[in-house]
């Protein structure tokens, strides 16, 4: 959702963070756990915090 709000395609975010579009897709689907460095790169690219994008509460909800 944050990527769409930032008006970026998966490819544009991938280019900004140095990964493939497929990696961004897998992260968005919850099928890939990115490294802390990649999490931070995504946060910087979207101007969001780690909590905004990656925090999961104890019930498994974002």
C-alpha positions as CSV (number, residue, x, y, z in Angstrom):
1,X,0.0,0.0,0.0
2,X,2.8,2.4,0.9
3,X,4.4,1.8,-2.5
4,X,1.2,2.7,-4.3
5,X,0.7,5.7,-2.1
6,X,4.2,6.9,-3.1
7,X,3.1,6.4,-6.8
8,X,5.8,3.9,-7.5
9,X,5.6,0.7,-9.5
10,X,7.2,-2.4,-8.2
11,X,10.0,-1.9,-10.8
12,X,10.6,1.7,-9.7
13,X,10.9,0.6,-6.1
14,X,13.2,-2.2,-7.1
15,X,15.4,0.2,-9.1
16,X,15.6,2.5,-6.0
17,X,16.5,-0.3,-3.7
18,X,18.8,-2.4,-6.0
19,X,16.7,-5.5,-6.1
20,X,14.5,-7.2,-8.8
21,X,10.9,-6.5,-9.3
22,X,10.2,-10.1,-8.4
23,X,11.8,-9.5,-4.9
24,X,9.5,-6.6,-4.3
25,X,6.5,-8.7,-5.4
26,X,7.5,-11.5,-3.0
27,X,8.0,-9.1,-0.1
28,X,4.5,-7.5,-0.7
29,X,3.0,-11.0,-0.8
30,X,4.7,-11.9,2.5
31,X,6.6,-14.7,0.7
32,X,10.1,-13.3,1.3
33,X,11.7,-11.9,4.4
34,X,14.1,-9.1,3.4
35,X,17.3,-8.3,5.2
36,X,17.4,-5.4,7.6
37,X,19.4,-3.4,5.0
38,X,16.8,-4.0,2.4
39,X,14.0,-3.1,4.8
40,X,15.8,0.2,5.6
41,X,16.4,0.9,1.8
42,X,12.6,0.4,1.2
43,X,11.8,2.7,4.1
44,X,14.1,5.4,2.8
45,X,12.7,5.1,-0.7
46,X,9.1,5.3,0.6
47,X,9.8,7.9,3.3
48,X,8.3,5.6,5.9
49,X,9.6,4.0,9.2
50,X,10.3,0.4,9.8
51,X,7.2,0.3,12.1
52,X,5.0,1.7,9.3
53,X,6.0,-0.9,6.8
54,X,7.2,-4.0,8.6
55,X,5.8,-4.1,12.2
56,X,3.7,-7.2,12.8
57,X,1.8,-7.3,16.1
58,X,1.7,-10.5,18.3
59,X,-1.5,-11.6,16.5
60,X,0.2,-11.7,13.1
61,X,-1.5,-8.5,11.9
62,X,0.2,-5.6,10.2
